[in-house]
Amino acid sequence: MKVSKQTTLRDQAAVSGIGVHSGSPATLTMFPADANTGIVFVRCGQDGRPDREIRADVRAVTATEFATVLGDASGPLCSTAEHVLAALSGLGVDNAIIEIDGPEVPIMDGSAEPFVAAIDQAGIVTLPAQRRHIQVLKPVRVAKGDAYGELRPYAHGFRVEVEIEFDHPLIGRQEMALDVASESFRRELARARTFGFMRDVAKLWNAGFAIGASFENTLVISESRVLNPEGLRFDDEFVRHKTLDAIGDLALAGAPLLGAYRSVRGGHKLNHAVLSALMADPTAWRLVDGHEAYLEAPRRAIRGHADVATGMVAPAFGPDVS
């Protein structure tokens, strides 16, 4: 077993934009952090000074409707944390301080690519401390109806397998399986954007969601076509984005996972439920020092594919199935 070291950012980097649900402007700044800090979100007050902070882990999740919300007993700290968490996890950043001056992480273009660019601008450096991983020892499964999620042992690092199914001719049934490493994350997932259906817009607005959604940050789908002028970035961009979300949600384990995650017809709520079930069972996991498989390039990287099929499930911005 090869020992790997923890990482952090070399310098700070910032992005600014609006929240996809709140429509509120926010600036998010990522700073370097010491070893064993983890990922810590800091909410700044109106005077620009740090007001509250919370470590990003599974216990900090306060809501999973439409997005992953982090907070504590005093209330939410920030919403829609999954894309920046996915970027940090996908690029192997263990420690960072994330300051945000609004209620929601900026949606940017709807993908993780702007956060990847910000991390690249800052740079990544190695710290003296050993990296610790959460190794999955036995399968842990959560199911409801025909939706389920499962974490299971896997000998080659961290793998995600996601299957979605929408009763829509442009989506149908799509699958994605990937051994996650920095290059595979950049190539296969980082650019995949969030999506929603035009038919749901009025309902979401009335419920106080998707206020900031637009063609600049969301793939918008009518009954027969993608309405964004530039079209799709991938033929199966929908399942790639759901896979991106899963990586962000599972980053809340608090340390890199050594295991495989499978999600069928799930979303934020299911991802959180499975991770919570794993952490609640002390016989299902253990902490281990650096692992060779995590550092290697993926041995398998299976490109996603799409099969059109029928089956009614919740829309992308709809409540996740748990």
N, C-alpha and C positions, 0 to 999 in steps of 0.2 A: 504494500500500500504506500503510495507516494503522498508525502505530506504537502498540503497546499496552504497558502497563506491568505489571510484576510486582505481585503482591498478597501480603498476609499477613493474619493475624487482628488485629483491633484490641485484643482482650483475650483472656484465657484462658477456657476453658470445660471442664467435666468431665462425664463420664457414668460410671455404675457399673452393673455387672451380672455375669452369669456367662458363661463360655465355652460355646458350644453343644456342643463336643466334649469338652472337659476337665471341664466342670461347675465349674471353679474360679472364685471371685469375683475381680474385677479392677476397678480404677478407671483410666480413660483420661482424661488431661488434655491438651488442645491449647493450645499457647502460640504467641504471635507469633514470627517469625524474620526475620532480615535477608535482604535480596535475595541470590539465588544460593545460598541454603541448601538449597532443595528441601524435601522432606518427610523428616524424620529421626525414627526411632523410638528412644526411650531406655527401656531396661528398668531399673526401680528395684529395688534389693535389699531385703532384709527390714528394713533400717534406714531405708528411704525415700530413700536417696541414690542418684543415678544410678550404675548398675553397668556397663552396656554400651550402645552406641549403634550404629545402622547407618542409612545413607541408603537410602531406599526406591527401589531401581531393579532392573532385571531381573536383575542379577548377584547380588542379595541373596536370590533365591528359592531355598530349600533343599528344598521339597516342595510338591506340588500335589495330593496325595490328599485329597479331600473339602474342602479349603480351601487358600488360598495362605499358605505359611509363609515368614517372613523370618528370616534368620540369617546366620551366617558360619562360618568354619572351626572356631570353638569351639562351634558348635551352634545350635539355633533360638533366636531372640530373642522372637518372638511369632507366633502362628497366627491365621488368619482375619482377615487385614488388609484384605480386599477391600472390605468395606462402608464403612469409614471412608475408604479411599482413593477409592472411587467418589464419596462425598459431597464430598470436597475437590476432586477433579477436576471433578465435575459443576458445582460452584459457582464454579470458576475460582480456587481458592486455590493459589498457586504455592509458598509457603514456610510451613512450620509445624514446630514441635517437638512430637512426640507422646510423652508419658511414660505408661508403663503399668507397673503393679505386679504383674502376673500373667502367666501364660504364653500367654494368649489374649485377643484383643480381645473385649470383651463383645458378645454377640449382640443384646442389647436386645430389640426385638420381631421380629427376623429381617429387618429392612429397613434402609435407610440413613436413614430419616426421623429417628430420634433424633440422629444425627450432624449432619444438616442443621439441626435445631433448635439444637444446641449451637453450630454455626458461626454461625447467625443471632444467637444470644445474644452471642457474642463480637464479631461484626461483621467486615467485611472492609474493609481499607484498601489504597490504592495506594502502591507504593514508587517511588522515582525511577528504578530500573533498568528497561531495556527487557526485555520478555518475549521469550524465544526459543522457537521451535517446531521440532519435528521434522517436516519435510515428506517425505512418501512420494513417491519419484520413479518407482518401477516396481513392478509387482505382486510380492509375496512370498507364497508359498503353502506350506502344510504339510498333508499328507493321509495318512490311514490308513483303508483300507477305504472305507466310505461316509461317513466324517466328514472334514471339511476346514475349514481357516481360511485367510483371505487378507487381507492388507493391500494396498490399491491407491491410486493417486493419486486425489484428489478436490478439486475447485476451490473448494468452499464451506465449508471448515472441517473438522470431525470428525464422521463419520457411523458409526453401528453398524447392522448388519443381522444378526439372529440368527434361526436356525431350529432348533427342537427337535422331536423325535419320540419319543413314549413309547407303548408298547403298553398303553394304559390309556384307558378310555372317557371320563374327565374331561379328558384332556390331548390325546392324539393328536398331530397335527402343528400347531404354532403358529409364527407368524412375527412379528417386530417389526423395524421400520426407523425410525430416528430420526436427525435432525441434532441433535447434542448442544449445548445451551447451557443456561445456568442455569435459565431458566423451563421449558424442555422437560424437563430432568432432574427438576425439582421435580414437575411435573405428571404426567409419564408413568411415571417409574421409581422415585423415592425411596421410595414406600410399598410396593413389591412385596417380599414376604417369601420367605425360603428355604423349601424344601418337602422332604418325604420321605414314604416309603411305610410304612404300619404293618407290612406283611409283612417289612420289612427290619430292624425295630427290634432283635430279639434278636441277629441276626447282627452288627449294628453295635456293640451293647453288648459282645458277646463279643470284638470286635476292638479295643475301647477307644475307639470313636467315639460321637458323639451322646449322651454321658453327661448333658449339660445340656439336651438338647432337650425341649420341652414344648409344649403348646398355646399358651403365652404367647409363644413365639418361633419357632415352626415351623408351616407349613401341613402338617397330617398327613392323609394320604389312605388310605382303606381301598380295598377292591376296587370300591366303587360310589359313594363319596361323600367329601366333605371333612368331617373329624370336628370341626374347630374350630367352636364354637357360632356365631361371627360370620360364618362363610363366607368367600368370596373378596372381596378389595378390588377386583379387576378380573376380568372374565371370562377373560382370558388372563394372569393374574398369574404363571403359571409361566414363560412366555417373557420377561416383563418382568423377572423376577428374574434370569434367565440373562443378560439384556442389562445389568442393573446390575452383575453380577459381571464381565462382560467389560470394562466401563468401569473398574472398580477394578483389574483385572489389567493393563490397558493403561496405567494411570497410572504403572506401573513403567518406562515409557519414560524417565522422568526429566525430561520436558518435554512440553507439550501436543502432541498429534499433529495434523497436517494430513493427513488421508487418510480412507479408508473401510475399515472392518473388517467382514468377513463371516465368520460362524461357522455351520457346519451340523453338528448333532449333537455339539457340542463341550462344553467346560467349562474349568476352570482349567488343566488340563494343556495343552490345545490353545492357549488364549490365550497361555500362557507360551512355548510352542514357536514360535508365529508371531512374537511380539515378539522372541524370541531370534534367529530367522532374519533378521528385518529388521536388527537391530543388528549382526549378524555380517557383513552385506554392505554395505560402505561406498559402493557404487554405487547402493544402493536408497533412500538418504535423505540429507538435508542439514539443517543447522541454519539457520534463517532468523529474522530479527527479525519483530516483530509483524505480524499478518495481519488485514486487514479482515474477512475472512469469519468469523474466530473470534469477533469482537466483535458481529456482527450477530445478530439473532434468526434462527432457522432458516428457510430458504426453503421447506423441506418438512419436515413432521412427520407421518409416516404412522402412524396408530394400528395397533397389532397386531391380528391376527385369528387365529382358531383353526379348523383343519379336522381333524376326527377321522379318523385313519388308523391303520393297523396298522404294526408294525415294532418289533422288540425292541431297546431300547437300555439303557444302564446307568441305574439309579435316580439321583435327584438327589443323594443322599449317596454314591452309588457312585463308583468310580474313574472319572475323566474319560477320554474317548477322545482320544488324541493322534495 
